[in-house]
Amino acid sequence: MPAGRQPLAGSAPAPAAGDARAALTALRDEIAKAVVGQDAAVTGLVVALLCGGHVLLEGVPGVAKTLLIRTLSRALSLGTKRIQFTPDLMPGDVTGSLVYDARTAEFSFQPGPVFTNLLLADEINRTPPKTQASLLEAMEERQVTVDGEPRPLPVPFLVAATQNPVEYEGTYPLPEAQLDRFLLKLVLPLPTREQEYQVLARHASGFDPRDLAAAGVRPVAGPADIAAARAEIAAVTVAPEVLAYIVDLCRATRQSPSLSIGVSPRGATALLNTSRAWAWLAGRDYVTPDDVKALALPTLRHRVQLRAEAEMEGVTADSVVQAVLAQTPAPR
């Protein structure tokens, strides 16, 4: 671990790989005590943690985006902070700033909310670009530079940003450079009828989303499990033909007539990393083409840009990625 970087939670001996996998897969059951459904989003968040990446959560208000992050934080025994992004939010409100101390006649650094393990950036597209950009260094370099001095962030560190897909008035769309910093874009759908019934039944029986302890949510994993898992994932093998398949998928997006921008090499690397994490969670030490297919949509959907005419015809980024998956031969 680089000098100066320390996890917020207490350190513990590294668990065995099997123990780490069991602890991280137990998250689904633990989070289900507070969040109904959204299994795909839970798995995506775990994959992002294992890869050291960040997640953009998209969904209409009321689909448990904030509750999901709060529950994940408690189940993982990680420090968490929330920033409500607004038009008047300044970069220093995110990263921290130098504060003058009249008693000592000196400036001291006051850390911002970014100094945590799990940062919830709520409605990130409601703040101007200069404040959105204050997260770029933190997301890419895992540090914040204030007054020329780099300050390392805790380990692990994950940004979970949310945005509303239907309300665009008064918002500032994330630029391509920042979208590319998110490992995954997860879309949280509205619940099915049965799931919505379960939500109401829980509330009718006294469930309080602000009191996760009363709901029985407890820590089942921690930083040591994540570190052990990352070490194991680094040893997951990828056959040359699977590597070639990832390359072919990403290159095919650059040739799509519906796109003005295809997936960059950074996106290909991201798909490699998420596929390895998915394979490890499944209990394998090698990646299959099906692993790549499973993670292609959430890993690539935000890394492509539609042409205006395609968008007017109702084409979506998801449909383009799905078409590329269908048209690109997979190795056997």
Secondary structure, DSSP 4 states (H G I P E B T S, - for coil): --TT---SSPP-PPPPHHHHHHHHHTHHHHHTTT--S-HHHHHHHHHHHHHT--EEEE--TTSSHHHHHHHHHHHHT--EEEEE--TT--HHHHHEEEEEETTTTEEEEEE-TTSSSEEEEETGGGS-HHHHGGGHHHHHHSEEEETTEEEEPPSS-EEEEEE-SS--TT--PPPHHHHTT-SEEEE-PPPPHHHHHHHHHHHHTT--TT-TTTTT------HHHHHHHHHHHTT-B--HHHHHHHHHHHHHHHT-TTEEE---HHHHHHHHHHHHHHHHHTT-SB--HHHHHHHHHHHHGGG-EE-HHHHHTT--HHHHHHHHHHHSPPP-
